[in-house]
Amino acid sequence: MEIHQTVFSQTPMSTQPDPTAISSRSMAWLVENSHTCELCSTIVLDATLPPCYDNYIELTWGNAPHARVEFEQVKRCPFICEATNPEELLKFEKDFREQPYMKISFTRPGYQGKTFAKAEVNGPFHSKYWDMGAVAAADYIHNQPPLVDIASKHALALMRKYLKECHSSHQKTCPLLIDLGLEDGRLRLVDTNGKTFEYSALSYCWGGDQNYMTKQARLTKYYETLEIPQEAKTIHDAVMVTRQLGLRYLWIDALCIVQDNQDDINKELARMPDIYKGSNVTIVAASARASSTGFLETRNPKVERMVRLPYRCPNGELGTAFLYRLTPHQKSPPIDGRAWTLQESLLAPRIIEFGIDTLKWRFYKSGESYGAAWYSPSKTSWPLNDINNAMHKWDSTVIEYSKRQLSKESDRLVALSAIAADFAHILNKNFGVEDATYAAGLWSRGFWDGDFGRQLLWHAPYDAIPQPRPQQYQAPSWSWASMKGPISFPLRDDLRLKISAHLLAVELRTPDLKYGQVTGGKIWVEGRLKSAIWMPDKMSLEDPTTAILKGKKLASVRLDAEWDPKSQGSTVWCLEGATSFTGPATHQGGSNSEETIGLVLCLCDDEDVYKKTFHRVGYFEISSSPYEEGYPFEARPVQTYAKLNWFRDCEEQKFYLI
């Protein structure tokens, strides 16, 4: 639950939109949905006082001479009542109950004279940090309240002000842009001929084919006039916002890439990192499910609690602060479900997001935010100085990406290609890795020795339902891109790796797109390999050759795809991948839970065991738990030992995975 504090000033609006003001509709919503009372009016957040100053309110239910607020008053104020929890205080002895309190402290102007606004509310039982913000006090405090009227002149004027303040040279060359600046209001496509322009980029959900998209036969007409049908509301909204931001040019993928020209598509895919990084701002239509939906409708944020308090700015001006908690959404905005849009939010340096609740602003370089635009793991920049963090960021990016949907199965690697290209650039620029080798969604070189083996241990979440494999070839079986649905990676710190792997070849569908589609791939693996019996009804493996384990569950399995392999009692091969340590640490510093994890493999068709060419079908876990179902209690320690040492007598082998 996030709590935010925001401030506005009650000053009259001029004929020109004041970028630090707020529209009357948004102001009315804030007032209507917030609480204030006699007690709240006594809490003045005073930014003119020294940094050590706190707003301190002492509470008592008795007749002590220092009493400031009586119990009956507290019960009438939901803000103070929540902070102090008086019903709980009454359970304690009188001496303690006579000294309850609520203390509010907040940060003072710092970076560029502005507060990044952390407010701490201390009560007898808990302490909470709240984020602060401002509208008219934006010269002192960064963050803003949720806006209802997100398309108002005031809101967009503020976005334009922020864009101007954080402007830096990011211009890149885009072959095609939409020109919005003709005197008669027409739109047209322009060929930039290698010149650079200031432009915005649109990130949105297509929601199906766009019947107005640019095709080869329409190019000549679009150079003269680009007519967007009225039903394409998202496109029209993006045009309006771009003009309000003071920009003449706009980049939209459906219109600035020739959609029936594969050569043009390939060239633009290779440029994608530069397109979003080079934009002055990326407009994110987060709330729109399709291009026909639009994103400028009036919002109605769901607030769990909001209170108004007086706030004195450093210049002495008295305004009003809003402390509020947004009710968390059960569902993410539509744009977070689309795979293509992840690269757009990750690569863009400046974003205006038209979210479900409100208008949001993010500027990654300074960490500025507006309208509760807090960061999420999928929307932060690459780590700049720690290769361990960089690896974790890549893992979390792929995990997030794998949850998202694609209209075309063949885009599984393509929609991630811009992120991969940018990551390779970061590895080279920040960490001096010149030979980072990308292998169908994994990095065979780039981090440290052996990490390719860890990445091969990707797996579906434990509760995931296996889906059919894609109808067309997407990637080698050892790549997560070969399957549908979400995946995860094991953490490096929790593993003792038991395999080594080396990339032999990856065959690219388009040689110029080394981060795009592949038609094949082969790796060489060295590790301990042992056969087992597949029991699909139990989603597990058994070993009939070891007496103490015969007829019992050896390992649980997570399949990569539905009914793969099919046959009850089929022989599969288990590749020992790593020992995984999970659970809380013991007093000796180790872990109280140990697992053997690895890959379930099948021999390729027309191959025999001596040629040793396999394809992956799943992931297994051999648990050390002594409480596995089906084992007699007295035999559990012996059987646990037998399972965890199942690979002990196996020699390491070398084989191929495709």
C-alpha positions in Angstrom: 0.0 0.0 0.0 1.5 3.3 -1.0 0.7 6.6 0.8 1.4 9.9 -0.9 1.2 13.5 0.2 0.4 16.3 -2.2 0.0 20.0 -2.0 -2.0 22.7 -3.9 -2.4 26.4 -3.6 -5.7 28.2 -3.5 -4.8 30.9 -6.0 -7.0 32.2 -8.8 -6.4 30.8 -12.3 -5.2 33.1 -15.0 -6.3 33.1 -18.6 -3.2 31.1 -19.5 -3.0 27.6 -17.9 -0.8 27.7 -14.8 1.5 24.6 -14.9 1.6 24.6 -11.1 -2.2 24.8 -10.7 -4.9 22.2 -10.9 -8.2 22.1 -12.8 -11.4 22.9 -11.0 -12.7 19.4 -11.7 -9.6 17.8 -10.2 -9.7 20.1 -7.3 -13.4 19.4 -6.6 -12.6 15.6 -6.7 -9.8 16.0 -4.2 -11.9 18.1 -1.8 -14.9 15.8 -2.1 -12.9 12.6 -1.4 -10.8 13.9 1.5 -11.3 14.3 5.2 -10.5 17.4 7.3 -11.6 18.4 10.8 -10.7 20.7 13.7 -7.9 18.4 14.8 -6.4 18.1 11.3 -6.3 21.9 11.0 -3.9 22.1 13.9 -1.3 20.0 12.1 0.7 22.4 10.1 3.4 20.9 7.9 5.8 23.8 8.1 8.7 23.8 5.6 10.0 27.2 7.0 11.2 25.6 10.2 14.6 23.9 10.7 15.1 20.3 9.5 15.0 19.0 13.0 11.4 20.2 13.6 8.6 17.7 13.8 4.9 18.2 14.0 4.2 16.7 17.4 0.8 16.0 18.8 0.5 14.6 22.3 -2.7 12.6 23.1 -4.3 11.6 26.3 -7.5 10.1 27.6 -7.1 11.4 31.1 -6.8 14.8 32.8 -3.0 15.2 32.6 -1.9 18.9 32.4 -0.1 18.4 29.1 -3.2 17.0 27.4 -3.6 18.2 23.8 -6.2 16.0 22.3 -8.9 14.1 24.2 -10.0 10.5 23.4 -13.4 11.5 22.1 -11.8 14.0 19.7 -9.5 11.3 18.4 -12.3 8.9 17.7 -13.9 11.6 15.4 -10.8 11.9 13.3 -10.0 8.9 11.2 -6.5 10.1 10.3 -5.3 10.5 13.9 -7.3 7.6 15.1 -5.6 5.3 12.5 -2.1 6.6 13.4 -2.5 6.3 17.2 -4.8 3.3 17.4 -6.5 4.4 20.7 -8.5 1.3 21.2 -5.3 -0.7 21.5 -3.8 2.0 23.8 -6.7 1.6 26.3 -5.6 -2.0 26.9 -2.3 -0.8 28.6 -1.7 0.6 32.0 -2.7 4.2 32.9 0.9 5.5 33.0 1.4 4.5 29.4 -2.0 5.7 28.3 -1.3 9.1 29.6 1.5 9.6 27.1 0.3 8.5 23.6 1.4 10.7 20.7 1.4 11.2 17.0 4.5 12.7 15.4 4.9 13.8 11.7 8.3 14.6 10.3 9.1 15.3 6.6 12.1 16.1 4.4 13.0 19.6 3.6 14.0 21.1 0.2 17.1 19.4 -1.0 18.0 18.6 -4.6 17.6 21.8 -6.7 15.8 23.3 -3.7 13.0 20.7 -4.0 11.8 18.1 -1.5 11.5 14.6 -2.7 9.0 14.4 0.0 9.2 11.7 2.6 6.8 12.1 5.5 7.0 9.9 8.5 4.1 9.4 10.9 5.0 7.8 14.2 2.4 6.4 16.5 2.6 4.2 19.6 2.5 1.0 17.6 3.9 1.7 14.2 5.7 4.1 11.9 4.7 4.7 8.3 6.5 6.6 5.5 4.3 8.7 3.2 5.3 10.4 0.0 4.7 14.1 -0.4 3.9 16.1 -3.4 2.7 19.5 -4.7 0.7 21.4 -7.3 1.2 25.1 -6.7 4.2 24.3 -4.4 5.8 22.4 -7.3 8.8 24.7 -7.0 9.5 23.0 -3.6 8.0 19.5 -3.8 8.1 17.2 -6.8 5.2 14.7 -6.6 1.6 15.5 -7.5 -1.8 14.2 -6.5 -3.9 11.9 -8.6 -5.6 14.0 -11.3 -9.2 13.4 -12.4 -9.1 15.7 -15.4 -5.9 14.4 -17.0 -6.6 16.0 -20.4 -7.0 19.5 -18.9 -4.8 22.4 -20.1 -3.4 22.6 -16.6 -2.3 19.0 -16.5 -0.7 19.1 -19.9 0.9 22.4 -19.2 2.6 20.9 -16.2 3.8 18.0 -18.3 5.2 20.5 -20.8 7.0 22.3 -17.9 8.5 19.1 -16.6 9.6 18.1 -20.1 11.3 21.5 -20.6 13.1 21.3 -17.2 14.6 17.9 -17.8 15.3 18.4 -21.5 18.6 17.1 -22.8 19.8 16.1 -26.3 18.3 12.7 -27.1 17.6 13.2 -30.8 18.0 10.2 -33.1 17.3 9.6 -36.7 14.0 8.0 -37.5 13.4 7.4 -41.3 9.7 8.2 -41.0 7.9 10.6 -38.6 4.4 12.0 -38.5 4.4 15.8 -39.1 1.7 17.5 -37.0 2.7 21.1 -37.8 1.0 21.9 -41.1 -0.9 25.2 -41.0 -4.2 23.6 -42.2 -4.1 21.0 -39.4 -3.4 18.1 -41.8 -1.1 15.2 -40.8 1.5 13.7 -43.1 4.4 11.3 -43.1 7.8 12.8 -43.7 11.0 11.1 -44.8 13.7 12.6 -42.5 16.5 11.8 -45.0 18.9 11.2 -42.1 18.1 14.5 -40.2 17.2 14.6 -36.5 14.1 16.0 -35.1 12.5 16.4 -31.6 9.6 14.0 -31.4 7.4 12.0 -29.1 6.8 8.2 -29.4 3.6 6.4 -28.6 3.4 3.1 -26.7 0.0 1.5 -26.9 -2.0 -1.7 -27.4 -3.0 -2.3 -31.0 -5.9 -4.5 -30.2 -5.8 -6.1 -33.6 -4.7 -5.0 -37.1 -4.9 -1.3 -37.8 -6.6 -0.8 -41.2 -4.9 2.6 -41.6 -1.4 1.2 -41.1 1.3 2.3 -43.5 1.8 0.0 -46.4 3.9 0.3 -49.5 0.9 1.3 -51.7 -0.1 4.1 -49.3 3.2 5.8 -48.9 2.8 8.3 -51.7 -0.6 9.3 -50.4 0.6 9.5 -46.8 3.5 11.8 -47.7 0.8 14.3 -48.8 -2.0 13.6 -46.3 -2.3 11.1 -43.5 -5.9 10.6 -42.6 -6.6 8.8 -39.4 -10.1 7.3 -39.0 -12.2 8.8 -36.2 -12.5 5.4 -34.5 -8.7 5.3 -33.9 -9.2 7.4 -30.7 -5.8 6.4 -29.2 -4.0 7.8 -32.2 -6.0 11.0 -32.1 -5.3 11.4 -28.4 -1.6 11.0 -29.0 -1.7 13.7 -31.6 -3.4 16.1 -29.3 -1.0 15.4 -26.4 2.0 15.8 -28.6 0.8 19.2 -29.8 0.1 20.3 -26.3 3.6 19.4 -25.3 5.0 21.7 -28.0 6.3 19.0 -30.3 5.7 18.9 -34.0 6.6 15.2 -34.7 5.3 11.9 -33.5 6.5 8.3 -34.0 3.9 5.5 -34.1 5.0 2.0 -35.1 1.9 1.2 -37.2 2.4 4.4 -39.2 6.2 4.9 -39.2 7.1 1.4 -40.3 6.0 0.1 -43.6 4.1 -2.9 -42.4 4.1 -5.0 -45.6 7.8 -4.4 -46.3 9.9 -7.0 -44.4 13.2 -5.2 -45.1 11.8 -2.0 -43.6 10.5 -4.0 -40.6 13.9 -5.6 -40.0 15.7 -2.2 -40.3 13.4 -0.6 -37.8 13.5 -3.5 -35.4 17.3 -3.0 -35.3 16.8 0.7 -34.6 14.2 0.3 -31.9 16.5 1.0 -28.9 17.5 4.3 -30.5 13.9 5.2 -31.5 12.6 5.2 -27.9 15.8 6.4 -26.3 15.9 9.3 -28.9 12.4 10.5 -28.3 11.9 13.6 -26.2 9.1 11.8 -24.4 7.2 8.5 -24.8 3.4 8.8 -24.4 2.2 5.6 -22.7 -1.5 4.9 -23.3 -1.6 2.5 -20.3 -5.4 2.4 -19.8 -6.3 1.8 -23.4 -7.1 -1.8 -24.5 -7.0 -1.0 -28.2 -6.3 1.8 -30.6 -10.1 2.5 -30.7 -10.3 3.1 -27.0 -8.5 6.4 -26.4 -6.8 7.3 -23.1 -7.9 10.9 -22.2 -11.2 10.1 -20.4 -11.8 11.5 -16.9 -10.4 9.3 -14.2 -11.9 8.3 -10.9 -9.0 7.1 -8.6 -10.0 4.7 -5.9 -8.7 6.1 -2.6 -8.8 4.1 0.6 -8.1 7.1 2.8 -7.3 10.8 2.1 -6.9 13.7 4.5 -6.2 17.5 4.1 -3.6 19.2 6.3 -2.2 22.7 6.2 1.2 23.1 4.5 3.5 26.1 4.8 5.9 26.4 1.8 9.4 27.6 2.4 8.4 31.1 1.0 5.7 31.3 3.7 2.7 30.7 1.5 0.1 28.6 3.2 -1.6 25.9 1.2 -3.1 22.5 1.8 -1.5 19.1 1.8 -3.3 15.9 0.8 -2.2 12.6 2.5 -3.7 9.7 0.7 -3.6 6.0 0.0 -4.7 4.6 -3.3 -6.6 1.4 -3.3 -4.4 -1.1 -5.1 -5.8 -2.5 -8.4 -6.4 -6.2 -8.7 -5.4 -6.0 -12.3 -2.5 -4.3 -14.1 -3.3 -1.8 -16.8 -3.9 -3.3 -20.3 -0.5 -2.1 -21.6 1.3 -4.2 -19.0 -0.1 -7.4 -20.6 1.4 -6.7 -24.0 4.9 -8.1 -24.7 5.9 -5.4 -27.2 5.3 -2.5 -24.8 7.9 -3.7 -22.2 10.8 -2.5 -24.3 9.1 0.8 -24.8 8.7 1.5 -21.1 12.2 0.2 -20.3 14.1 2.1 -22.9 12.4 5.5 -22.9 14.2 8.0 -20.7 11.1 10.1 -20.1 7.5 8.8 -19.9 4.1 10.4 -19.6 1.8 7.5 -18.6 -2.0 7.9 -18.8 -2.7 5.2 -16.3 -5.9 3.7 -14.9 -6.0 6.1 -12.0 -4.3 9.2 -13.0 -1.6 10.9 -15.1 2.0 9.9 -14.3 5.4 11.3 -15.1 8.7 9.5 -14.9 12.2 10.8 -15.6 14.6 8.0 -14.9 17.8 10.2 -14.7 16.6 12.3 -11.7 14.0 9.9 -10.3 11.3 12.6 -10.6 7.7 11.5 -10.4 4.2 12.9 -10.7 0.8 11.5 -9.8 2.1 8.5 -7.8 4.3 7.3 -10.7 6.4 4.9 -8.7 8.9 2.5 -10.2 8.3 -1.2 -10.7 11.0 -3.8 -11.5 10.0 -3.9 -15.1 10.3 -0.1 -15.6 13.6 0.9 -14.2 16.9 1.5 -16.0 19.8 -0.9 -16.2 22.2 -1.0 -13.3 25.3 1.1 -14.2 28.0 -0.2 -11.9 27.3 -3.7 -10.6 27.3 -6.6 -13.0 25.6 -8.8 -10.4 22.7 -6.4 -10.4 22.8 -6.3 -14.2 22.3 -10.0 -14.3 19.5 -10.0 -11.9 17.9 -7.2 -13.9 18.1 -9.2 -17.1 16.5 -12.2 -15.3 13.7 -10.1 -13.9 13.1 -8.5 -17.3 12.7 -11.8 -19.0 10.5 -13.1 -16.2 8.2 -10.1 -16.6 8.3 -10.3 -20.4 7.4 -14.0 -20.4 4.1 -13.2 -18.6 2.9 -11.0 -21.4 0.9 -11.8 -24.5 1.8 -11.7 -28.2 -0.5 -11.7 -31.2 2.1 -13.6 -33.2 3.9 -16.6 -31.7 6.9 -15.8 -34.0 7.5 -12.5 -32.1 8.6 -14.3 -28.9 12.2 -13.3 -29.4 11.6 -10.3 -31.7 9.6 -8.3 -29.2 12.5 -8.6 -26.8 15.2 -7.8 -29.3 15.5 -4.1 -28.6 16.0 -4.8 -24.9 18.6 -7.4 -25.6 20.5 -5.1 -28.0 20.5 -2.3 -25.4 21.6 -4.7 -22.7 24.6 -5.9 -24.8 25.5 -2.2 -25.3 25.3 -1.7 -21.5 27.5 -4.7 -20.8 30.1 -3.3 -23.2 29.9 0.3 -22.1 29.6 -0.1 -18.3 31.4 -3.4 -17.7 33.9 -3.7 -20.6 32.3 -6.9 -21.8 33.1 -6.9 -25.5 32.2 -10.5 -26.3 28.7 -10.7 -24.8 27.1 -13.5 -26.8 23.3 -13.7 -27.1 21.8 -17.1 -27.6 18.0 -17.2 -28.2 17.0 -15.3 -25.1 20.0 -16.4 -22.9 23.6 -15.0 -22.6 26.2 -17.7 -23.3 28.9 -15.1 -22.5 28.7 -11.8 -20.8 28.4 -12.3 -17.0 30.8 -14.8 -15.5 32.0 -18.3 -16.1 29.3 -20.9 -15.7 26.3 -18.5 -15.7 25.1 -19.9 -19.0 24.5 -23.2 -17.2 22.5 -21.4 -14.5 20.3 -19.7 -17.2 19.6 -23.2 -18.7 17.8 -24.1 -15.5 14.9 -21.8 -16.3 11.6 -23.3 -15.5 7.8 -22.7 -15.4 6.4 -21.5 -12.1 5.2 -24.4 -9.8 1.5 -23.5 -10.4 1.7 -22.9 -14.1 -0.4 -25.0 -16.5 1.6 -26.4 -19.4 0.5 -25.0 -22.8 0.9 -26.6 -26.2 4.2 -25.9 -27.9 4.0 -23.3 -30.7 2.9 -24.7 -34.0 6.0 -23.2 -35.7 9.6 -23.5 -34.6 10.5 -20.6 -32.2 13.7 -21.5 -30.6 15.9 -24.5 -29.4 14.4 -26.6 -26.7 17.0 -25.3 -24.2 15.7 -21.7 -24.6 12.7 -20.4 -22.7 11.5 -18.9 -26.0 10.6 -22.4 -27.2 7.6 -22.5 -24.9 4.6 -20.4 -24.1 3.8 -18.8 -20.8 5.7 -17.4 -17.8 9.1 -18.7 -16.7 11.6 -18.1 -13.9 15.3 -18.5 -13.2 17.1 -19.9 -10.1 19.0 -17.3 -8.1 22.8 -17.6 -8.4 23.4 -17.2 -4.7 21.2 -20.2 -3.9 23.0 -22.6 -6.2 26.0 -25.0 -6.4 26.1 -25.5 -10.1 26.9 -29.0 -11.4 26.9 -28.5 -15.2 28.9 -26.5 -17.8 27.6 -25.5 -21.2 29.0 -23.9 -24.3 27.2 -22.5 -27.3 28.0 -24.2 -30.6 25.7 -22.4 -33.0 22.6 -20.3 -33.2 21.0 -20.0 -36.7 19.4 -16.6 -37.3 16.4 -16.2 -39.6 17.7 -12.7 -40.5 21.5 -12.3 -40.3 21.2 -8.6 -39.6 19.0 -9.2 -36.6 21.3 -11.1 -34.2 18.7 -10.6 -31.3 15.7 -11.7 -33.4 14.2 -14.9 -34.7 16.2 -18.1 -34.9 15.8 -21.2 -37.0 18.0 -23.5 -34.9 20.6 -23.7 -32.1 22.9 -26.3 -30.6 24.8 -26.3 -27.3 27.4 -28.7 -25.8 26.7 -29.7 -22.2 28.8 -31.6 -19.7 27.2 -33.1 -16.6 25.9 -36.2 -14.9 23.0 -37.9 -16.8 20.8 -40.7 -15.5 17.6 -42.3 -16.8 14.2 -42.4 -14.9 10.6 -43.3 -15.6 8.1 -40.6 -16.4 4.8 -40.8 -14.5 2.5 -38.2 -16.1 -0.5 -38.9 -13.9 1.6 -37.8 -10.9 3.8 -35.3 -12.7 6.8 -37.0 -11.3 9.7 -39.4 -11.9 10.5 -42.8 -10.5 13.6 -45.0 -10.4 12.7 -48.7 -10.4 16.4 -49.7 -10.4 17.1 -48.4 -6.8 15.4 -50.8 -4.3 14.7 -48.2 -1.6 13.1 -45.8 -4.1 11.2 -48.4 -6.2 7.6 -47.4 -6.6 8.1 -44.1 -4.8 8.3 -40.5 -6.0 11.9 -39.6 -6.9 11.3 -36.1 -8.2 8.6 -33.6 -9.1 8.5 -32.3 -12.7 7.4 -29.1 -14.3 6.8 -29.7 -18.0 7.9 -27.1 -20.6 4.8 -27.9 -22.8 1.5 -29.8 -22.6 1.8 -33.6 -22.6 5.5 -33.6 -23.4 6.5 -36.5 -23.2 3.2 -38.3 -23.6 3.6 -42.0 -22.6 3.1 -43.4 -19.1 6.2 -45.2 -18.1 8.4 -43.6 -20.8 12.1 -43.5 -20.2 13.5 -40.0 -19.9 16.9 -38.7 -19.0 17.7 -36.4 -16.0 20.6 -34.0 -16.2 21.8 -32.9 -12.8 21.9 -29.1 -12.9 22.6 -27.8 -9.4 22.1 -28.2 -5.7 19.7 -25.6 -4.6 19.6 -24.3 -1.0 16.3 -22.9 0.1 14.5 -22.1 3.4 15.7 -20.1 6.4 19.4 -20.3 7.4 20.5 -22.5 10.2 22.6 -21.3 13.2 25.6 -22.7 11.4 25.0 -20.3 8.5 23.7 -22.9 6.0 20.2 -23.7 4.8 17.8 -26.1 6.3 16.5 -27.3 2.9 18.4 -28.8 0.0 17.2 -29.8 -3.4 18.7 -31.3 -6.5 17.4 -29.5 -9.6 18.0 -30.2 -13.2 16.5 -30.8 -16.7 14.3 -33.6 -18.0 15.6 -34.6 -21.5 14.5 -37.0 -24.3 16.6 -38.5 -27.0 16.0 -36.9 -30.4 14.2 -38.9 -33.0 16.4 -41.2 -35.0 19.1 -40.9 -32.4 20.5 -43.5 -30.1 22.1 -43.0 -26.7 25.6 -43.1 -28.1 25.1 -40.2 -30.4 23.8 -38.3 -27.3 21.7 -35.6 -28.9 18.8 -34.6 -26.7 16.0 -32.1 -26.5 14.6 -30.6 -23.3 11.1 -31.4 -22.1 11.0 -30.1 -18.5 12.6 -29.4 -15.2 12.8 -31.6 -12.1 13.3 -31.1 -8.4 14.5 -33.8 -6.0 13.5 -32.6 -2.5 15.3 -33.3 0.8 12.1 -33.0 2.7 11.7 -36.0 5.1 8.0 -35.7 4.9 7.5 -36.8 1.3 4.2 -38.5 0.8 4.3 -42.3 0.4 7.5 -42.9 2.5 7.2 -44.9 5.8 8.3 -42.6 8.6 11.1 -44.9 9.8 12.5 -45.1 6.3 12.5 -41.4 5.4 16.0 -40.4 6.5 17.5 -43.3 4.4 15.3 -42.5 1.4 16.1 -38.8 1.6 19.8 -39.6 1.6 19.3 -42.0 -1.4 17.4 -39.3 -3.4 19.9 -36.5 -2.7 22.8 -38.8 -3.7 21.0 -40.2 -6.7 23.6 -39.0 -9.2 26.6 -40.0 -7.0 27.7 -43.0 -9.0 27.2 -41.4 -12.4 30.1 -40.2 -14.4 30.1 -36.9 -16.2 29.1 -37.1 -19.8 29.3 -34.8 -22.8 26.3 -34.5 -25.1 24.4 -32.1 -27.3 21.1 -30.2 -26.7 19.1 -28.8 -29.6 
